[in-house]
Amino acid sequence: MRLFTITSASALALLLAASPVAAQARWTVEVRGGANVNANQFATADLKSGIGFGGALGVRILPDLFAYGGWDWQHHRAKAPVSA
């Protein structure tokens, strides 16, 4: 029970700290990265874990309209080439 309480309090504190107090700015830029872990097998290839990164750019056009575009690159290592 103590672990649940500590985890819940930590998650709540993280959510409150991440929430912006001010209104959203006109321009936004986002850069992200992460690890890729395969959930199952793809065709006959044995996929290994890999990396990924990406970014996005957004602009507020109207008070209720926001345009958003981005690009991501994800890489999974495989022992053999993937053939369908």
C-alpha positions as a Markdown table, in Angstrom:
| # | Residue | x | y | z |
|---|---|---|---|---|
| 1 | Met | 0.0 | 0.0 | 0.0 |
| 2 | Arg | 2.9 | 2.3 | 0.8 |
| 3 | Leu | 4.4 | 1.8 | -2.7 |
| 4 | Phe | 1.0 | 2.7 | -4.3 |
| 5 | Thr | 0.8 | 5.9 | -2.2 |
| 6 | Ile | 4.3 | 7.0 | -3.1 |
| 7 | Thr | 3.8 | 6.2 | -6.8 |
| 8 | Ser | 0.4 | 8.0 | -6.9 |
| 9 | Ala | 1.8 | 11.1 | -5.2 |
| 10 | Ser | 4.8 | 11.1 | -7.5 |
| 11 | Ala | 2.6 | 10.8 | -10.6 |
| 12 | Leu | 0.3 | 13.6 | -9.4 |
| 13 | Ala | 3.2 | 15.9 | -8.7 |
| 14 | Leu | 4.7 | 15.2 | -12.1 |
| 15 | Leu | 1.4 | 16.0 | -13.8 |
| 16 | Leu | 0.9 | 19.2 | -11.9 |
| 17 | Ala | 4.5 | 20.3 | -12.6 |
| 18 | Ala | 4.1 | 19.6 | -16.4 |
| 19 | Ser | 0.8 | 21.6 | -16.8 |
| 20 | Pro | 1.4 | 25.1 | -18.1 |
| 21 | Val | -0.3 | 27.9 | -16.1 |
| 22 | Ala | -0.2 | 30.4 | -19.0 |
| 23 | Ala | -2.0 | 30.2 | -22.3 |
| 24 | Gln | -0.4 | 28.4 | -25.2 |
| 25 | Ala | 2.2 | 30.3 | -27.1 |
| 26 | Arg | 1.8 | 31.1 | -30.8 |
| 27 | Trp | 4.8 | 28.9 | -31.9 |
| 28 | Thr | 5.8 | 25.5 | -30.4 |
| 29 | Val | 8.8 | 23.4 | -31.1 |
| 30 | Glu | 9.1 | 19.8 | -29.8 |
| 31 | Val | 12.1 | 17.5 | -29.9 |
| 32 | Arg | 11.8 | 13.9 | -28.7 |
| 33 | Gly | 13.8 | 10.7 | -28.5 |
| 34 | Gly | 13.3 | 7.2 | -27.2 |
| 35 | Ala | 14.0 | 3.5 | -27.3 |
| 36 | Asn | 12.2 | 1.0 | -29.5 |
| 37 | Val | 11.5 | -2.5 | -28.2 |
| 38 | Asn | 9.7 | -5.0 | -30.5 |
| 39 | Ala | 6.4 | -6.4 | -29.3 |
| 40 | Asn | 6.4 | -9.3 | -31.7 |
| 41 | Gln | 8.2 | -10.8 | -34.7 |
| 42 | Phe | 8.0 | -9.1 | -38.2 |
| 43 | Ala | 7.8 | -11.7 | -41.0 |
| 44 | Thr | 10.9 | -13.9 | -40.5 |
| 45 | Ala | 13.2 | -11.2 | -39.2 |
| 46 | Asp | 14.3 | -11.2 | -35.6 |
| 47 | Leu | 14.0 | -7.6 | -34.6 |
| 48 | Lys | 16.2 | -6.2 | -31.9 |
| 49 | Ser | 15.7 | -3.1 | -29.8 |
| 50 | Gly | 16.6 | 0.2 | -31.4 |
| 51 | Ile | 16.4 | 4.0 | -31.1 |
| 52 | Gly | 14.2 | 6.7 | -32.4 |
| 53 | Phe | 14.0 | 10.5 | -32.5 |
| 54 | Gly | 11.9 | 13.2 | -34.1 |
| 55 | Gly | 10.6 | 16.7 | -33.9 |
| 56 | Ala | 7.6 | 18.8 | -34.5 |
| 57 | Leu | 6.6 | 22.4 | -35.2 |
| 58 | Gly | 3.3 | 24.0 | -34.5 |
| 59 | Val | 1.7 | 27.4 | -35.0 |
| 60 | Arg | -1.6 | 28.9 | -33.7 |
| 61 | Ile | -3.5 | 30.2 | -36.7 |
| 62 | Leu | -6.7 | 31.2 | -34.9 |
| 63 | Pro | -7.7 | 31.1 | -31.3 |
| 64 | Asp | -9.3 | 27.6 | -31.8 |
| 65 | Leu | -7.1 | 26.4 | -34.7 |
| 66 | Phe | -3.6 | 25.1 | -34.4 |
| 67 | Ala | -1.5 | 23.7 | -37.3 |
| 68 | Tyr | 1.0 | 21.0 | -36.3 |
| 69 | Gly | 3.5 | 19.0 | -38.4 |
| 70 | Gly | 6.4 | 16.7 | -37.5 |
| 71 | Trp | 8.9 | 14.1 | -38.5 |
| 72 | Asp | 10.0 | 10.9 | -36.7 |
| 73 | Trp | 12.8 | 8.4 | -37.5 |
| 74 | Gln | 12.6 | 4.9 | -35.8 |
| 75 | His | 15.3 | 2.2 | -36.2 |
| 76 | His | 15.1 | -1.5 | -35.3 |
| 77 | Arg | 18.1 | -3.6 | -35.7 |
| 78 | Ala | 17.6 | -7.0 | -37.4 |
| 79 | Lys | 20.0 | -9.9 | -37.6 |
| 80 | Ala | 19.0 | -10.6 | -41.3 |
| 81 | Pro | 17.5 | -8.3 | -43.9 |
| 82 | Val | 13.7 | -8.1 | -43.8 |
| 83 | Ser | 12.1 | -9.9 | -46.8 |
| 84 | Ala | 8.4 | -10.2 | -47.4 |
